[in-house]
Structures are given as structure tokens and as C-alpha cells.
């Protein structure tokens, strides 16, 4: 018989659906999940402070470039390589896309895909604060027009409605994160990989651990930005070399990584649900922090916001 789990979600983004998301859809296969205002476990993201209302076990989920603070949360799912057994590395792209979508099929008609590439390169963002990718967009545009389909630097008339449909028409996609930190990988790289648009990636200096770097252009593999742009131009002018990248599996061994395996994620939830540790919310340390109006020395350090 499935175990009954009283759960709640707080501090997520505005469009988050507590009854239809990565965690709920996975957990309900193994547990009877009740969404409750009086939960035994609360899964918290980083877009609010409602987690402070809960004295049960707090589980942080963040796709942002923030560090888990285990003075405030008992467990975490984050992109971080912390070495802490209470943290499970689950980068945002795992929440965003099914890892199996990146497993390459052997019968894909790459010549047909190539023939459908009607544009050179695209850039789809709304955040104006990530200057590195904006400067790269401007530099690459000196070689050939880069179509900007987001709200930021838009040059096609209006923001696109269907991002994947838009980017799959282009040979290249500028896939820069908003900030850089080891392990921090969002949806930026997986979207173009899914639709066979070659990503030009910057962000996670350890990206080679997650993905086969022969399947995209990795900023960190080039001695300079000039060398990277020269490579882009070379591939743009040589379809055979370009196709060599599309032929490569995105994932090492063309298999989903162990941390993306739903069974591994469930194992960590089993660890959480069966651990009898006292919640940090019931500790004297947490009560001391909660009385401070601006506990800036204790909160997670944030170096980026979504997109």
C-alpha cells in the first residue's frame, strides 16, 4: 500500500501548478499525495518567504544561482555540487524537460533537419541584466544578422509565442546563462539541443559533466571569444562540419545521467521521508533568525534571476 504524504508547495513562480509539476507527478506514482495547508513536508522555492510559516520539514527547490542554506531548509534539490548528503543535484533543466527527450534516435533524418534551417542564429531572452550574452549577441551580429525573438533586444517585431518552434529554424542558438557558477545549468542549453539547433553555450564551467561537448559549442573550450566566433563562422560556411555536431549524442553514452533518473530522485525522497531528523524550523537557531527584519548575513546569496 502506498504511503500517505501531506505536502505543500510555497514560494514558487506565479504560473506554478501544485497539482501538475515535476515533483507532484513523480511522487504520486509512489505515494498518496495530499496537498495540505498543514503538511508534514513543504517544498519551497526561492521566490518568496512563505516558507517561514511552516515548522515541518522544509525542502528547498531552486533552479536559480543560489546556494542551499541548511540553517533554513532541511533538504535541498539544487544545481549545486555541495557534497552535503541532504542536497540532491537536480539542475533546473531536469525540472523543465524530460531527460529522455535528449536521447538521440538513430533514425533521425539530419539532412532534412538541416534543410529546414532557414536562419543563421537566434537569441531569445527577457532579462536585460545579463550583459555578457547581450555583448556576445552584438558581436556575433557584426558577422551576420542574429534574430532576437525575446522581449530583450527584440528585432523581429514582437516576442515569439512558441520558443521551441522559433529556435528550431536556426542553425545556432545563443545559449548563455544569466550568470556563471559550477553546476548551474538551466533550460538554456537543452531547448536548442532538443530541436537540433546548435547551442553556443556559456554559464556552467563544468557543463562537460552533464553533456557531450562535441554536440554544442562550449565557450570554455575556446581560448578566446574571437576563437569561438571564428568557429561559428567556419561551421556556418561548412555544412559537413556543422552536421558533425548534430550527429553527436547530447548525453554521455546517449543515456540520461544518474541524477536525472526518476528512480534516483525517488530514492532521495525516500531518504527524506524516512529520516527522523528534527526540522530546522523548530530549532532555536531558526527562531533567532526569524526575529531579524533583515537577516542578510544568513540568507542565500543570489547572483542571478530567471532568464
Residue pairs with C-beta under 8 A, 6 or more apart in sequence:
2 30
2 31
2 32
3 31
3 32
3 273
4 31
4 32
4 34
5 27
5 31
5 32
5 33
5 34
5 40
5 41
5 273
6 34
6 36
6 38
6 39
6 40
6 41
7 24
7 27
7 33
7 34
7 35
7 36
7 39
7 40
7 41
7 42
7 43
8 18
8 35
8 36
8 37
8 39
8 41
8 42
8 43
8 54
9 16
9 18
9 21
9 23
9 24
9 35
9 42
9 43
9 44
9 45
10 42
10 43
10 44
10 45
10 48
10 50
10 51
10 53
10 54
11 44
11 45
11 46
11 47
11 48
11 49
11 50
11 51
12 18
12 45
12 47
13 45
13 47
13 306
16 45
18 24
18 35
19 35
21 95
22 94
22 95
23 43
23 61
24 33
26 262
26 265
26 266
27 33
27 266
27 269
30 266
30 269
31 273
39 54
39 56
40 56
40 57
41 56
41 57
41 58
41 59
41 272
41 273
42 51
42 54
42 56
42 57
42 58
42 59
43 59
43 60
43 61
44 50
44 51
44 58
44 59
44 60
44 61
44 73
45 60
45 61
45 62
45 63
46 60
46 62
46 64
46 66
46 300
46 302
51 58
51 72
51 73
52 290
54 281
55 279
55 281
55 282
56 279
56 281
57 74
57 75
57 272
57 277
57 279
58 72
58 73
58 74
58 75
58 279
58 280
58 281
59 73
59 74
59 75
59 76
59 77
59 272
60 68
60 69
60 72
60 73
60 75
60 76
60 77
60 78
61 76
61 77
61 78
61 90
61 95
62 68
62 76
62 77
62 78
62 79
62 300
63 79
63 91
63 92
63 95
63 96
63 186
63 306
64 92
64 302
64 304
64 305
64 306
65 79
65 177
65 178
65 179
65 181
65 184
65 302
65 303
65 304
66 78
66 300
66 301
66 302
66 303
67 78
67 80
67 82
67 300
67 301
68 76
68 78
68 80
68 82
68 84
68 87
68 300
69 298
69 299
69 300
70 76
70 84
70 86
70 280
71 280
71 285
71 286
71 289
71 298
72 280
72 286
72 289
72 298
72 299
73 280
74 86
74 272
74 277
74 279
74 280
75 86
75 87
75 88
75 268
75 272
76 82
76 84
76 86
76 87
76 88
77 87
77 88
77 90
77 265
77 268
78 87
78 88
78 89
78 90
79 89
79 90
79 91
79 92
79 181
79 183
79 184
79 185
79 204
80 87
80 89
80 183
80 184
81 89
81 182
81 183
81 206
88 259
88 265
88 268
89 183
89 259
90 259
90 260
90 265
91 183
91 184
91 185
91 186
91 210
92 185
92 186
92 187
93 185
93 186
93 187
93 189
93 190
94 259
94 260
96 186
96 187
96 190
97 187
97 190
97 191
97 194
99 251
99 256
99 257
99 260
99 261
100 256
101 190
101 194
102 190
102 193
102 194
102 250
102 251
102 256
103 249
103 251
103 254
103 255
103 256
104 249
104 250
104 254
108 196
110 196
110 243
110 246
110 247
111 243
113 196
113 246
114 239
114 242
114 243
114 246
116 168
116 169
117 169
117 170
117 171
117 197
118 169
118 170
119 147
119 169
119 170
119 171
120 144
120 145
120 146
120 147
120 170
120 171
120 172
120 236
121 140
121 144
121 146
121 147
121 170
121 171
121 172
121 173
121 174
121 200
121 232
122 146
122 147
122 148
122 149
122 166
122 167
122 169
122 170
122 172
122 173
122 174
122 197
123 133
123 137
123 146
123 147
123 148
123 149
123 150
123 153
123 173
123 174
124 148
124 149
124 150
124 160
124 163
124 166
124 167
124 173
125 133
125 148
125 150
125 151
125 152
125 153
125 307
126 150
126 151
126 152
126 159
126 307
127 152
127 178
127 305
127 306
127 307
128 134
128 152
129 178
129 305
130 176
130 177
130 178
130 179
130 304
132 176
132 202
133 174
133 176
133 178
133 202
134 152
134 153
136 174
136 176
136 200
136 202
136 225
137 146
137 148
137 153
137 174
139 225
139 229
140 146
140 174
140 229
140 232
143 229
143 232
143 233
144 236
146 174
147 155
147 156
147 170
148 154
148 155
148 156
149 156
149 159
149 160
149 163
149 166
149 167
150 159
150 160
151 159
160 166
163 191
164 191
164 194
164 195
167 173
167 191
167 192
167 195
167 197
168 195
168 196
168 197
169 197
170 197
171 197
171 198
171 235
171 236
171 242
172 197
172 198
172 199
172 200
172 217
172 232
172 235
172 236
173 191
173 192
173 197
173 198
173 199
173 200
174 200
175 188
175 189
175 191
175 192
175 199
175 200
175 201
175 202
175 216
176 188
176 200
176 201
176 202
176 203
177 184
177 185
177 186
177 188
177 202
177 203
177 204
177 304
178 203
178 304
178 305
178 306
178 307
179 203
179 303
179 304
180 202
180 203
180 204
180 205
181 204
181 303
182 204
182 205
182 206
183 204
183 206
184 203
184 204
184 304
185 203
185 204
185 207
185 210
186 203
186 306
188 199
188 201
188 203
189 199
189 201
189 203
189 207
189 211
189 216
192 198
192 199
192 216
193 199
193 211
193 215
193 216
193 250
196 246
198 216
198 217
198 235
198 242
198 245
198 246
199 216
199 217
200 216
200 217
200 219
200 228
200 232
201 207
201 216
201 217
201 218
201 219
202 219
202 220
204 210
205 220
207 213
207 218
207 220
208 218
208 220
210 257
211 250
211 251
211 252
212 248
212 249
212 250
212 251
212 252
213 221
214 245
214 248
215 245
215 246
215 248
215 249
215 250
216 245
216 250
217 228
217 231
217 232
217 235
217 245
219 225
219 228
222 228
222 231
234 241
235 241
235 242
235 245
236 242
251 257
258 264
259 265
280 286
289 295
289 298
292 298
